[in-house]
Amino acid sequence: MNAQRDLYEVMGLSRDASQEDIKRAFRKLAMEYHPDRNKEADAEERFKEVAAAYDVLSDPEKRSAYDRYGMAGVGGNGSQGFQGFEGFGGFGDIFDAFFRGTGARRAGPQRGADLRTSITIEFAEAVFGIDREIEYQRVEQCADCRGSGSKPGSRPAACPECRGTGEIRRVQQSLFGQFVNVATCDRCEGEGQVVTDPCGTCKGRGHRRVTVKRTVKIPGGVDDGSQIRISGEGDAGTRGGPSGNLYVVLRVKAHKEFMRDEDDLVYELPLNVAQAALGASIEVPTLDGDPVALKVEPGTQPGHVFTVRGRGVPHLRGSGRGDLLVRANVVTPTKLNDEQRELLERLAESLGTPTENGEGGGLFGRIRDVLGG
């Protein structure tokens, strides 16, 4: 539409036109230029122009802004004007209702619903993977009637409500005259058919709920809360639609020795005071089942972490494994016999009180002396 053309001029109205005048003029011009009625080359553009003008002038706030500021007051662009009428309150839908009727389509293929179930697995099973059988319920097409809902040997009948069309048409009066409103038939839900002799297995529903068993391949590296999607194992679709998916949520039990930090395993290594101070060679368990030798250096402090490469969790995406992190846990004895108490008392007297810089009279040498090393 020409940006300089006055909206009142487009509608053939004076500036003091009433709302009733605007509505009457719009109905007349819309009927005249609607593309379904007018086949002239410029009819569609004129129709859009009229629709855009009506959108502004029929709204008191927009009309007031237009009267004061012109197109700038209603967001118009002085160099380009309106970009059709699609942005003005859904005119395309409105005029389809006035001139073509509201169309109702028969329901097409519908995808089945997705399902969700959960299983609990052991810590090691999550790390290394396992095949597990699961059992769940889903909706399947009735095998006896093949989804029709009718008893084998019989067929659905045409819906008496919509006469087999799947639609209910109602004629209504509007500002623009009569128009036909088309809605999906409630009785047959758009199918156009109803079951008169229902299948004895599914009771006319065309589907039934069944219990199924499936083997799920759980890859190594999954964690608590991980989901596995199994395509096409959800509820069956309708009207030829595909089945939904099955989502298996994993719950992983805790392990009595190992913890998990992403793709690393963590093991708390208990050490006594002498082992931490003097050093030791210790076998550390692994989740694989075969222990590994670990050298504890003299003077190992509580919380120190040793790394055993490649003994952690397999990477879920990609090759390789994480590490085994062995954290030193120096255990203070709570029960001592007389000999142990005497040795520790001599050690305490020899070491004195540690200073902030860790000096206390030659720690390692004194421990070796006291313990006979």
C-alpha positions as CSV (number, residue, x, y, z in Angstrom):
1,M,0.0,0.0,0.0
2,N,1.2,3.5,-0.8
3,A,2.5,5.0,2.4
4,Q,1.2,8.5,1.6
5,R,-2.4,7.4,1.0
6,D,-4.7,8.4,3.7
7,L,-6.5,5.5,5.5
8,Y,-9.8,7.3,5.5
9,E,-9.4,7.7,1.7
10,V,-8.7,4.0,1.4
11,M,-12.0,3.3,3.2
12,G,-13.9,6.1,1.3
13,L,-14.8,7.8,4.7
14,S,-14.6,11.2,6.2
15,R,-12.5,11.7,9.4
16,D,-15.7,12.1,11.5
17,A,-17.0,8.6,10.4
18,S,-18.5,6.6,13.2
19,Q,-17.4,3.1,14.1
20,E,-20.6,1.8,12.5
21,D,-19.7,3.7,9.3
22,I,-16.2,2.1,9.4
23,K,-17.6,-1.4,9.9
24,R,-20.1,-0.9,7.1
25,A,-17.5,0.4,4.6
26,F,-15.1,-2.4,5.5
27,R,-17.7,-5.1,4.8
28,K,-18.6,-3.6,1.5
29,L,-15.0,-3.2,0.3
30,A,-13.9,-6.6,1.7
31,M,-16.7,-8.3,-0.2
32,E,-15.7,-6.3,-3.4
33,Y,-12.0,-7.0,-3.4
34,H,-11.7,-10.4,-1.7
35,P,-9.6,-12.6,-4.1
36,D,-12.2,-15.4,-3.9
37,R,-14.8,-13.0,-5.5
38,N,-12.7,-10.5,-7.5
39,K,-10.3,-12.0,-10.1
40,E,-8.8,-8.6,-11.2
41,A,-5.0,-8.4,-11.0
42,D,-4.9,-5.8,-8.2
43,A,-7.8,-7.2,-6.2
44,E,-5.6,-8.9,-3.6
45,E,-3.5,-5.8,-3.0
46,R,-6.6,-3.7,-2.7
47,F,-8.0,-6.2,-0.3
48,K,-4.9,-6.1,1.9
49,E,-5.0,-2.3,1.8
50,V,-8.5,-2.2,3.0
51,A,-7.8,-4.8,5.7
52,A,-4.8,-2.8,7.0
53,A,-6.8,0.4,7.1
54,Y,-9.7,-1.3,8.9
55,D,-7.3,-2.7,11.5
56,V,-6.2,0.9,12.5
57,L,-9.5,2.7,12.2
58,S,-11.6,0.1,13.9
59,D,-9.4,0.3,17.0
60,P,-10.1,3.5,19.0
61,E,-6.6,3.8,20.4
62,K,-4.9,3.2,17.0
63,R,-7.3,5.6,15.3
64,S,-6.6,8.3,17.8
65,A,-2.8,7.8,17.4
66,Y,-3.2,7.9,13.6
67,D,-5.3,11.0,13.7
68,R,-2.6,12.8,15.7
69,Y,0.6,11.5,14.2
70,G,-0.3,9.7,11.0
71,M,1.4,6.4,10.2
72,A,4.2,7.1,12.7
73,G,1.7,6.9,15.5
74,V,0.7,3.3,14.6
75,G,4.2,2.0,13.8
76,G,4.0,2.5,10.1
77,N,7.1,3.0,7.9
78,G,6.9,6.2,5.9
79,S,9.0,4.7,3.0
80,Q,7.6,1.2,2.8
81,G,4.1,1.3,4.3
82,F,2.3,-1.8,5.3
83,Q,3.8,-5.2,4.6
84,G,0.5,-6.9,3.8
85,F,-2.2,-7.6,6.3
86,E,-0.8,-10.8,8.0
87,G,0.4,-8.8,11.0
88,F,-2.8,-7.0,11.6
89,G,-4.6,-9.3,14.0
90,G,-4.7,-12.4,11.9
91,F,-6.8,-11.1,9.0
92,G,-5.9,-14.2,6.9
93,D,-7.7,-16.4,9.4
94,I,-10.6,-14.0,9.9
95,F,-11.4,-13.8,6.2
96,D,-11.0,-17.5,5.7
97,A,-13.7,-17.9,8.3
98,F,-15.9,-15.2,6.6
99,F,-15.5,-16.4,3.0
100,R,-14.2,-20.0,3.0
101,G,-15.4,-21.4,6.3
102,T,-13.3,-22.8,9.1
103,G,-11.9,-26.1,7.8
104,A,-11.7,-29.2,9.9
105,R,-9.4,-31.9,8.7
106,R,-9.7,-35.5,9.4
107,A,-7.2,-36.6,12.0
108,G,-4.1,-38.0,10.4
109,P,-1.5,-40.4,11.7
110,Q,-0.6,-39.9,15.3
111,R,2.7,-40.9,16.9
112,G,2.4,-43.0,20.0
113,A,3.3,-41.8,23.4
114,D,6.8,-42.0,24.8
115,L,7.2,-44.2,27.9
116,R,9.6,-44.0,30.8
117,T,10.8,-46.7,33.2
118,S,13.7,-47.1,35.6
119,I,16.0,-49.9,36.7
120,T,18.6,-50.2,39.4
121,I,22.0,-51.6,38.6
122,E,25.2,-52.3,40.6
123,F,28.1,-49.8,40.7
124,A,30.4,-52.1,38.6
125,E,27.6,-52.7,36.1
126,A,27.4,-49.0,35.4
127,V,31.2,-48.8,35.0
128,F,31.7,-51.7,32.7
129,G,28.2,-52.1,31.1
130,I,25.8,-55.0,31.1
131,D,22.8,-56.4,29.3
132,R,19.6,-56.3,31.5
133,E,16.1,-57.6,30.8
134,I,13.4,-55.2,31.7
135,E,9.6,-55.6,31.9
136,Y,7.1,-52.8,31.3
137,Q,3.6,-52.1,30.0
138,R,2.8,-50.4,26.7
139,V,-0.2,-49.9,24.3
140,E,-0.1,-52.1,21.2
141,Q,-2.4,-52.4,18.3
142,C,-4.9,-55.2,18.8
143,A,-3.7,-58.2,16.9
144,D,-7.2,-59.7,16.5
145,C,-8.9,-56.7,14.8
146,R,-5.7,-55.1,13.5
147,G,-6.5,-51.8,15.1
148,S,-10.0,-51.4,13.6
149,G,-11.8,-52.0,16.8
150,S,-14.4,-54.1,15.0
151,K,-15.0,-57.8,15.5
152,P,-13.1,-59.9,13.0
153,G,-15.3,-60.4,9.9
154,S,-17.1,-57.1,10.5
155,R,-16.3,-53.5,9.5
156,P,-17.0,-50.1,11.1
157,A,-20.1,-48.2,9.9
158,A,-20.3,-44.7,8.6
159,C,-20.8,-42.3,11.5
160,P,-24.5,-41.2,11.7
161,E,-23.6,-37.9,13.2
162,C,-21.3,-36.6,10.4
163,R,-22.5,-39.1,7.7
164,G,-19.0,-40.4,7.2
165,T,-17.3,-37.1,6.6
166,G,-15.6,-36.8,9.9
167,E,-16.8,-33.1,10.0
168,I,-19.8,-31.2,11.4
169,R,-20.7,-28.2,9.3
170,R,-22.8,-25.4,10.8
171,V,-23.9,-22.2,9.0
172,Q,-23.5,-19.0,11.0
173,Q,-24.4,-15.4,10.4
174,S,-21.6,-12.8,10.7
175,L,-20.9,-9.2,9.8
176,F,-20.1,-10.4,6.3
177,G,-23.2,-12.6,5.9
178,Q,-23.3,-16.3,6.1
179,F,-20.3,-18.5,6.6
180,V,-19.8,-22.2,7.3
181,N,-18.0,-23.3,10.4
182,V,-16.5,-26.8,10.1
183,A,-15.5,-28.7,13.2
184,T,-14.3,-32.3,13.8
185,C,-17.1,-34.7,14.6
186,D,-17.0,-35.4,18.4
187,R,-18.6,-38.9,18.0
188,C,-16.1,-40.4,15.6
189,E,-13.3,-38.0,16.4
190,G,-12.8,-37.2,12.7
191,E,-12.6,-40.8,11.6
192,G,-15.9,-40.8,9.8
193,Q,-16.6,-44.3,11.1
194,V,-17.9,-45.8,14.3
195,V,-17.6,-49.4,15.6
196,T,-21.0,-51.1,15.7
197,D,-19.7,-54.7,16.4
198,P,-16.7,-54.3,18.8
199,C,-13.8,-56.6,18.9
200,G,-14.0,-58.9,22.0
201,T,-10.3,-58.6,22.7
202,C,-9.9,-54.8,22.8
203,K,-13.6,-53.9,23.4
204,G,-13.7,-51.8,20.3
205,R,-10.7,-49.6,21.2
206,G,-8.4,-51.0,18.5
207,H,-5.6,-51.3,21.0
208,R,-4.8,-52.9,24.3
209,R,-2.2,-52.6,27.1
210,V,0.3,-55.5,27.3
211,T,3.3,-56.4,29.3
212,V,6.5,-56.8,27.3
213,K,10.0,-57.8,28.1
214,R,13.0,-56.3,26.4
215,T,16.8,-56.7,26.8
216,V,18.5,-53.4,27.3
217,K,22.2,-53.0,26.4
218,I,23.7,-50.7,29.0
219,P,27.1,-49.3,27.9
220,G,30.0,-48.9,30.2
221,G,30.4,-45.5,31.7
222,V,26.8,-44.6,32.5
223,D,26.0,-42.9,35.7
224,D,23.2,-42.5,38.2
225,G,20.3,-40.7,36.4
226,S,21.5,-41.6,32.9
227,Q,18.8,-42.3,30.3
228,I,18.9,-44.8,27.5
229,R,16.5,-44.3,24.6
230,I,15.1,-47.3,22.8
231,S,13.4,-46.1,19.6
232,G,10.0,-47.4,18.7
233,E,9.4,-49.3,21.9
234,G,6.9,-46.9,23.4
235,D,3.1,-46.9,22.8
236,A,1.8,-47.8,19.4
237,G,0.8,-45.0,17.1
238,T,-2.8,-44.5,15.7
239,R,-4.0,-44.3,12.2
240,G,-0.7,-45.6,10.9
241,G,1.5,-43.3,13.0
242,P,4.8,-44.5,14.3
243,S,5.3,-45.9,17.8
244,G,6.8,-43.7,20.6
245,N,10.1,-44.3,22.3
246,L,11.0,-46.0,25.6
247,Y,13.3,-44.1,28.0
248,V,15.1,-46.2,30.6
249,V,16.4,-44.2,33.6
250,L,19.3,-45.8,35.4
251,R,19.7,-45.9,39.2
252,V,23.1,-46.9,40.4
253,K,23.8,-48.4,43.8
254,A,26.7,-47.0,45.9
255,H,29.9,-49.1,46.2
256,K,31.3,-49.9,49.6
257,E,34.9,-49.1,48.6
258,F,34.9,-46.9,45.6
259,M,33.3,-43.5,44.8
260,R,33.0,-41.8,41.4
261,D,34.2,-38.4,40.3
262,E,33.0,-38.1,36.7
263,D,35.2,-40.7,34.9
264,D,37.6,-41.2,37.8
265,L,37.3,-43.7,40.6
266,V,38.3,-42.6,44.2
267,Y,39.6,-45.0,46.8
268,E,40.3,-44.1,50.4
269,L,43.6,-45.8,51.4
270,P,43.9,-46.4,55.1
271,L,47.5,-45.9,56.4
272,N,48.8,-46.1,60.0
273,V,51.1,-43.4,61.3
274,A,54.2,-45.5,60.7
275,Q,53.3,-46.3,57.1
276,A,52.7,-42.6,56.3
277,A,55.9,-41.5,58.0
278,L,58.3,-44.2,56.8
279,G,56.7,-45.2,53.5
280,A,55.4,-48.5,52.4
281,S,54.6,-50.8,49.5
282,I,50.9,-51.6,49.5
283,E,48.5,-53.4,47.2
284,V,45.4,-51.3,46.3
285,P,42.2,-53.0,45.2
286,T,40.7,-52.0,41.8
287,L,37.2,-52.3,40.5
288,D,38.5,-54.7,37.8
289,G,39.3,-57.2,40.6
290,D,43.1,-57.4,40.3
291,P,45.0,-55.3,42.9
292,V,47.8,-52.9,41.9
293,A,51.0,-52.3,43.8
294,L,51.4,-48.7,45.1
295,K,54.5,-47.2,46.6
296,V,53.7,-44.9,49.5
297,E,56.5,-42.3,49.8
298,P,57.9,-41.5,53.3
299,G,56.2,-38.5,54.9
300,T,52.9,-38.9,53.0
301,Q,50.4,-36.5,54.4
302,P,46.6,-37.2,55.0
303,G,44.6,-36.4,51.9
304,H,47.5,-36.9,49.5
305,V,46.3,-38.4,46.2
306,F,48.1,-41.1,44.2
307,T,47.0,-41.6,40.6
308,V,46.8,-45.0,39.0
309,R,46.3,-44.4,35.3
310,G,43.6,-46.1,33.2
311,R,41.9,-47.9,36.1
312,G,38.8,-45.6,36.2
313,V,35.5,-45.5,34.3
314,P,35.4,-46.1,30.6
315,H,34.6,-42.9,28.7
316,L,31.0,-43.1,27.6
317,R,31.7,-41.2,24.4
318,G,35.1,-42.1,23.1
319,S,37.8,-44.6,23.9
320,G,40.0,-45.0,27.0
321,R,39.2,-44.8,30.7
322,G,39.6,-42.4,33.6
323,D,42.0,-42.9,36.5
324,L,41.9,-44.5,39.9
325,L,42.6,-41.8,42.5
326,V,44.0,-43.2,45.7
327,R,43.6,-40.8,48.6
328,A,45.7,-41.3,51.7
329,N,43.8,-41.6,54.9
330,V,46.1,-41.7,57.9
331,V,44.3,-43.5,60.7
332,T,44.9,-42.6,64.3
333,P,44.8,-45.6,66.6
334,T,42.1,-45.5,69.2
335,K,43.1,-48.6,71.2
336,L,46.8,-49.3,72.2
337,N,48.5,-52.0,74.1
338,D,51.2,-51.2,76.7
339,E,54.0,-51.6,74.3
340,Q,52.5,-49.5,71.6
341,R,51.6,-46.8,74.1
342,E,55.2,-46.7,75.4
343,L,56.6,-46.5,71.9
344,L,54.3,-43.6,71.0
345,E,55.1,-41.8,74.2
346,R,58.8,-42.1,73.5
347,L,58.1,-40.9,70.0
348,A,56.1,-37.9,71.2
349,E,58.8,-36.9,73.6
350,S,61.4,-37.2,70.9
351,L,59.5,-35.3,68.2
352,G,58.4,-32.5,70.4
353,T,55.7,-30.1,69.2
354,P,55.8,-29.5,65.4
355,T,56.4,-25.9,64.3
356,E,54.6,-24.2,61.5
357,N,57.4,-25.0,59.0
358,G,57.2,-28.7,59.9
359,E,60.5,-28.8,61.7
360,G,60.6,-30.8,64.9
361,G,64.0,-32.3,65.3
362,G,64.4,-34.6,62.3
363,L,61.1,-36.4,62.0
364,F,61.9,-39.3,59.8
365,G,65.2,-40.1,61.5
366,R,63.7,-40.1,65.0
367,I,60.7,-42.3,63.9
368,R,63.2,-44.8,62.5
369,D,65.2,-44.7,65.7
370,V,62.2,-45.2,67.9
371,L,60.7,-48.0,65.8
372,G,64.0,-49.7,65.2
373,G,64.2,-48.8,61.5
